[in-house]
Amino acid sequence: MEENKIELLEEILRHQKKEVRHSRIITIVCLFLVAAMLLTAVIALPKIIRIVNKAENSIDSVNSFMTESKKALADVNSFVNNANQLLSDNTQALTESIEKISSIDFPALSDTLRETGEKLQSIDFETLNAAIRELESVVKPLSDFFGAFR
């Protein structure tokens, strides 16, 4: 019985040695995994932070672009509304002007202009100039006389 006990204790000892060896292997693997995770974190974390910062900057840029786009769209809408209002305001005046132009009797206007041209041609400008010179010779002494009283 004692022999059985010794064999049993030896069996337990072998089994415990196996468990210790397995525990050491598991511990080494866990330490390796922890070291790999720390190394990955040390290497990757700054890159991840830069990527997140770039993403935030990009989002800010997109938000700014959207704000400017909304302002530009509002300006375009205002311009279109003003152009429509200008057209609406001036449509009546343009229509009236076109109606007045179309109501002109161009043949009669042409006759009137021709007659005016004929009358202008019939004016004797030499006689008119002589009359102006004579009037000047009469008015000049009067002008000089009244200029002395100033």
Secondary structure, 3 states (H helix, E strand, C coil): CHHHHHHHHHHHHHHHHHHHHHHHHHHHHHHHHHHHHHHHHHHHHHHHHHHHHHHHHHHHHHHHHHHHHHHHHHHHHHHHHHHHHHHHHHHHHHHHHHHHHHCCCHHHHHHHHHHHHHHHHCCCHHHHHHHHHHHHHHHHHHHHHHHCCC
